[in-house]
Amino acid sequence: MRYSKTVLALAFLLAGTITVAAQQPAEQRAALNEAAIGLDARGAPAIEARLLTTVLNGSDDSPVTNVRLVMKNTSANFFTYATGLATFYDSGAVRCGEGLFKVEALAQGESSETDTPGLRLRCTPASWRIVATDLLIRAADTAKETATAPPPVEPVVEKPAPLNFIISIDGQQYPIQVNNPMVLRLGNRNRKIVLRNVP
């Protein structure tokens, strides 16, 4: 009985793992002369990269330490900051180098040249890919995304009456405050006027 419960639990765990893996979009590898596509958090294409460095003959003794890329914003958002990884694979699909890239202020459809400092490419790669790790969009673009959602219902709240008023008597203006008495001379008598809130 215990053995069958263990097998059943492993089957559910394996099925869940396969389901989660199938739902995760993955960046595809591209040939060195093709553009590599980086996806955003929703799995939509966000950036595209092309290699400018054409000689990529690295080895363990003499690794390639930097390559030049042209990054293009293919999304509908303005990126104030975009970072990621450029990963290279040899002919056997084994990863043999990875470097970081960074681009600041990249408008929709705009391209920018950048590099991958810290790269240690130890092979002659056959393919590569990019993975966007940080895609920060402009606040105005964030507002556009939230504007498509219906606005939240706000409760109706009565606005309090202003605390300061002006009384005008025969063109003469007198300041008056709530619950603060004001004394006016009308004719030969002083009159006390008090403005109060209605309970």
Order of alpha helices (4+ residues) and beta strands (2+ residues): alpha-beta-beta-beta-beta-beta-beta-beta-beta-alpha-beta-beta-beta-beta
